[in-house]
Every structure is written in structure tokens, then in C-alpha cells.
């Protein structure tokens, strides 16, 4: 079940990337992804 769920998440991410390319919003998407990862790292440090 986990394998299927991770496949769906990867598929959704790829579809979101394709959609961003179509609409010309790749830079925004990359910026948000980087910001999300940074936020996740700092949050993880607080709750470790």
C-alpha cells in the first residue's frame, strides 16, 4: 500500500510540474518547493 501511495505522490508532483510549465510558472514552483523543504528541515529540528 505504501508503494502505491508513494507512486501517486510522485505522479502528482510530475503532473504539477507539467502544469507549471504549461502556464509558465516554473520559477514560482521551484521557489515554493525550496521554501517548503527549508521549512520542513527547521521544523524537524524543533521536534526531534
C-alpha positions as CSV (number, residue, x, y, z in Angstrom):
1,X,0.0,0.0,0.0
2,X,2.8,2.4,0.8
3,X,4.4,1.8,-2.5
4,X,1.2,2.7,-4.3
5,X,0.8,5.8,-2.3
6,X,4.4,7.0,-3.0
7,X,3.7,6.3,-6.7
8,X,0.6,8.5,-6.6
9,X,2.5,11.3,-4.8
10,X,5.3,11.2,-7.4
11,X,2.8,11.2,-10.2
12,X,1.0,14.2,-8.7
13,X,4.3,16.0,-8.4
14,X,5.2,15.3,-12.1
15,X,1.7,16.4,-13.2
16,X,2.1,19.6,-11.2
17,X,5.5,20.3,-12.9
18,X,3.9,19.7,-16.3
19,X,1.1,22.1,-15.4
20,X,3.5,24.7,-14.2
21,X,5.5,24.5,-17.5
22,X,2.3,24.9,-19.5
23,X,1.3,28.0,-17.5
24,X,4.8,29.5,-17.4
25,X,5.1,29.4,-13.6
26,X,8.1,27.1,-13.2
27,X,10.1,29.7,-11.2
28,X,7.4,30.1,-8.6
29,X,7.0,26.3,-8.3
30,X,10.7,25.8,-7.7
31,X,10.8,28.6,-5.2
32,X,7.9,27.2,-3.2
33,X,9.5,23.7,-3.3
34,X,12.8,25.0,-1.9
35,X,11.0,27.1,0.7
36,X,8.9,24.1,1.7
37,X,12.0,21.9,2.1
38,X,13.8,24.5,4.2
39,X,10.7,24.9,6.5
40,X,10.5,21.1,6.9
41,X,14.1,20.9,7.9
42,X,13.9,23.6,10.5
43,X,10.6,22.2,11.9
44,X,12.2,18.8,12.1
45,X,15.0,20.2,14.2
46,X,12.5,21.6,16.7
47,X,10.5,18.4,17.2
48,X,13.4,16.0,17.2
